[in-house]
Amino acid sequence: MSDNLINIYFNSDEKSMKIKNTLVQRLKDRDFYITDDPSDSASLNICIGGDGSFLRAVHDSNFSQIPFVGINTGHLGFYQEILISQIDSFIDNFINKKYKLTKLSLISAKLFKSGKFKELFALNEFAIKSDNSRICHLNVYIDEYHLERFAGDGLIVSTPSGSTAYNFSVGGSVLYQELKGYQLSPIAPINSKAYRSLTNSIVMPDNSVLKIVPIKGELNNLEIINDGVLIPLEDTDHIEFNFGLKSINKLVFNPNWYWINIKDKFL
Ligand code: NAD
């Protein structure tokens, strides 16, 4: 690893490009080397943009173990702690190691088809929905125990750091970013004489295995959305979710940053 080498991920909007140029100059002035072509031997991954850019940087880096830090040029910055006005103090604090390294655990989804599976990872969430606006019918198992036969618009399986995103919009709870557990939240669950679905979200321990089995006949009408990116489910028989098999590292400079952010953005 080279202490002075830094990877920069940035989106193509004008503001991010401008900030990138300023940042590169300030880093060079402090004897850092910068690469747009990410290197495995860098000491830091800087992401410029909004939360969506942060998610894309994490996926594009294939869940790099090099610590991430976000510089915010978007609207909401849950992953993007550093404001443009704080670039100089951020560089000072990085050089002086005045930060905490936080581990953000990911959720994995194994899409099973005839005994074989494809595995995906999410930093925020997976959402399972119908692809034609019809009701989804999904059997839900936790550690092989059948919990419910869900009927509604869909289900969201979110990480603690993703709990403030789509999960929050459907009434799920905010979980502290380093909590060891993950959440299952319904989207418009149906409760009637015909259907009984849990109306609230549930938080599962980190070692629980969550299995979602679409009822037969709906296999081709469902989609899974992985951190905002649509993946067709095709003939998936069932999906198995695990928490914490992989994680990423993120630098946090203000110890109260998670709560400050929630107060600033939601209250
Ligand atoms: P984007 O960059 O426009 O992000 C969408 C919004 O989600 C932004 O306001 C962003 O700040 C916010 N967001 C993302 N991660 C967050 C987090 N961990 N905590 C709080 N807010 C967060 O679009 P994108 O690149 O497609 O982002 C994908 C994310 O958008 C998904 O992972 C999902 O969580 C979110 N999303 C939310 C809704 C909703 O709230 N109804 C619907 C679809 C997608």
Residues whose N, C-alpha, C, O or C-beta is under 5 A from the ligand:
A	BS01	NAD	D51 G52 L76 G77 F78 N124 S161 G162 T164 A165 Y166 S169 D227 G228
